[in-house]
Amino acid sequence: MKKITYLLFLLVTVSLVAQNNQASLQVAGKAIVKEIPREIVFRIPLKIVDSSYIGCNDRMVYTLNELQKDLKKKGIAEESIQTGNYSITENMVFEGGKRVQQGFQGSVNVLLSATYSPQLIQKVLESVSSFKLNYTINFSMSEEQKQRLTEIAMVSAVEDAKQKAMILAKAANVQLGSILKISYGIDQYRTEPMLSERIMSSQADEMGQNELNLSPSMTSLFKSVLIVWEIQ
């Protein structure tokens, strides 16, 4: 009786393994969409040094308010202007090999984020120049832009995988069945670990460190998908 039970169990196990060992075709689809970023971000660090804490605080608040008023006067929306990292610390310097306090140093970061336009850049440059402030510029895709391009790239990646699969199936003289699996995330078909989506800027590498790019560079959004088909 035990032998019969064991044989039946063995037959069922072999049958399940045979069913799971299904012929399949695995294809990676890829897509790249390119577009100029629509969002510009100015970062303007504001720093004040004064001999007294009260003087440092008052001068920093005054300069910050005047800068914001000037930006708004130029037509920049209030919701586009943000501030952060407001702090006042002791201003320490080295004298004779020792750290000596010389008043106080205040700092606050002004962040301006808006839709890119040459007119906007001109207005901000006029403000920071009049206040003798430093600044940095970054261009990025807006959330709406990223969502739209992501959808386009994902659909294109699936279409790319389907076309490749049909070509391979025809060349191998087999028929494609139903889709067994779709993977989106880590690129499982690459030898090196790499995310299946990345954003790359085509800004020229030869630009000097002292040069600031004041125009957005073409940006590429890369997507990939891995699809497994049943082979009939």
C-alpha positions in Angstrom: 0.0 0.0 0.0 2.8 2.4 0.8 4.5 1.6 -2.5 1.3 2.4 -4.4 0.8 5.7 -2.5 4.5 6.7 -3.2 4.1 5.9 -6.9 0.9 8.0 -7.2 2.6 10.9 -5.4 5.6 10.6 -7.7 3.4 10.6 -10.8 1.5 13.7 -9.7 4.8 15.6 -8.9 6.3 14.8 -12.3 3.0 15.9 -14.0 3.1 19.3 -12.1 6.8 19.9 -13.0 6.0 19.2 -16.7 3.2 21.7 -16.7 5.3 24.4 -15.0 8.1 23.8 -17.5 6.2 25.8 -20.1 7.9 27.1 -23.3 8.1 30.9 -23.2 9.6 33.9 -24.9 11.1 36.7 -22.8 11.6 40.1 -24.5 12.7 43.5 -23.2 11.1 46.6 -24.6 12.7 50.0 -24.3 11.7 53.6 -25.1 13.3 57.0 -24.9 11.3 60.3 -25.1 13.0 63.7 -25.3 11.7 67.1 -24.4 13.0 70.4 -23.0 12.2 70.8 -19.3 9.5 73.4 -18.6 10.4 74.3 -15.0 13.1 76.5 -13.8 14.4 76.7 -10.2 16.4 79.6 -8.8 18.3 79.1 -5.5 19.3 82.4 -4.0 21.4 82.2 -0.7 21.1 85.3 1.4 23.8 85.9 4.0 24.2 88.8 6.4 27.1 89.4 8.9 26.7 91.9 11.8 28.4 92.7 15.0 25.2 92.1 17.1 22.5 89.4 17.0 19.7 91.9 16.8 21.4 93.8 14.0 22.0 90.6 12.1 18.4 89.5 12.5 16.9 92.9 11.6 19.1 93.3 8.5 18.4 89.8 7.2 14.6 90.2 7.7 14.7 93.6 6.0 16.8 92.3 3.0 14.6 89.2 2.6 11.4 91.3 2.6 12.8 93.8 0.1 14.0 91.0 -2.2 10.5 89.4 -2.1 8.8 92.7 -2.7 11.1 93.4 -5.7 10.4 90.0 -7.2 6.6 90.4 -6.8 6.8 93.9 -8.3 8.3 92.4 -11.4 5.2 90.2 -11.8 6.5 87.0 -10.2 3.7 85.1 -8.3 4.0 85.0 -4.5 3.4 81.2 -4.5 6.4 80.8 -6.7 8.7 82.2 -3.9 9.7 80.1 -0.9 12.2 80.5 1.9 13.9 77.9 4.0 16.9 77.1 6.3 16.6 80.4 8.2 19.4 80.5 10.8 21.7 82.9 12.8 25.0 81.5 14.1 28.1 82.9 15.7 30.5 84.2 13.1 33.8 82.4 13.9 37.1 83.4 12.3 40.7 82.3 12.8 43.1 84.8 14.3 46.6 83.8 15.4 45.7 80.2 15.1 42.7 80.5 17.3 38.9 80.6 16.6 37.6 84.0 17.5 34.0 85.2 17.4 33.3 88.3 15.3 29.7 89.0 15.5 26.9 86.9 14.0 26.1 85.5 10.6 22.6 85.0 9.4 21.5 83.0 6.4 18.3 82.1 4.6 17.7 80.4 1.2 15.2 81.9 -1.2 13.8 79.3 -3.7 12.0 80.5 -6.8 10.2 77.8 -8.9 8.2 78.6 -12.0 7.5 77.8 -15.6 10.6 78.6 -17.7 10.7 81.7 -19.9 13.5 84.1 -21.0 11.5 87.0 -19.5 11.4 85.3 -16.1 15.2 84.8 -16.1 15.7 88.4 -17.0 13.5 89.6 -14.1 15.2 87.5 -11.5 18.7 88.4 -12.8 17.8 92.1 -12.4 16.7 91.5 -8.8 19.7 89.5 -7.7 22.0 92.0 -9.4 20.5 95.0 -7.6 20.8 93.2 -4.3 24.3 91.9 -5.2 23.4 88.3 -4.4 24.7 85.0 -5.8 22.3 82.4 -7.4 22.2 79.1 -9.1 19.8 77.8 -11.7 18.4 74.4 -12.4 16.0 73.2 -15.0 13.6 70.3 -14.4 10.5 68.6 -15.7 7.3 69.6 -14.1 5.1 66.9 -12.5 2.6 67.2 -15.3 5.3 67.0 -17.9 6.9 63.9 -16.2 3.6 62.2 -15.9 2.7 62.8 -19.6 6.1 61.7 -20.9 6.1 58.6 -18.6 2.9 57.4 -20.1 4.2 57.9 -23.6 7.4 56.1 -22.8 5.7 53.2 -21.1 3.3 52.6 -24.0 6.2 52.8 -26.4 8.3 50.3 -24.4 5.4 47.8 -24.5 5.0 48.3 -28.2 8.7 47.8 -28.7 8.6 44.5 -26.8 5.6 43.3 -28.8 7.2 44.1 -32.2 10.4 42.2 -31.1 8.4 39.3 -29.9 6.5 39.0 -33.1 9.7 39.1 -35.2 11.3 36.4 -33.0 8.3 34.2 -33.1 8.0 34.4 -36.9 11.7 33.7 -37.3 11.4 30.7 -34.9 8.2 29.5 -36.6 6.2 29.5 -33.4 3.0 31.2 -32.3 2.7 33.6 -29.4 0.2 32.8 -26.7 -1.0 34.8 -23.7 1.3 37.0 -21.7 2.6 35.2 -18.6 4.4 38.0 -16.9 5.1 41.7 -17.2 7.9 43.2 -15.1 8.5 46.9 -14.6 11.2 48.1 -12.3 14.8 46.9 -12.2 16.3 46.0 -15.5 16.6 42.2 -15.1 17.9 41.8 -18.6 21.0 44.0 -18.0 24.3 42.6 -16.7 24.9 45.6 -14.4 22.3 46.8 -11.9 20.5 49.8 -13.4 17.1 51.3 -12.9 14.6 50.9 -15.7 13.9 54.6 -15.7 16.3 57.5 -15.6 16.5 61.1 -16.7 19.5 62.3 -18.6 20.5 65.9 -19.5 22.3 66.5 -22.8 24.1 69.6 -21.5 27.5 69.8 -23.0 30.3 68.5 -20.7 32.8 71.0 -22.1 31.1 73.9 -20.3 33.5 75.5 -17.9 32.9 75.5 -14.2 32.6 79.3 -14.1 29.9 79.3 -16.8 26.2 79.0 -15.9 23.9 77.6 -18.4 20.9 79.9 -18.6 18.9 77.9 -21.1 17.3 74.4 -20.6 19.0 71.4 -22.2 17.1 68.7 -24.0 16.3 66.0 -21.5 15.7 62.3 -22.2 13.3 60.0 -20.2 14.2 56.3 -20.5 11.7 53.5 -19.7 12.0 49.7 -20.0 9.6 46.7 -19.5 10.2 43.0 -19.5 7.4 40.8 -21.0 7.1 37.0 -21.1 4.9 35.3 -23.6 3.6 31.7 -23.8 4.9 29.9 -26.9 2.3 27.7 -28.6 
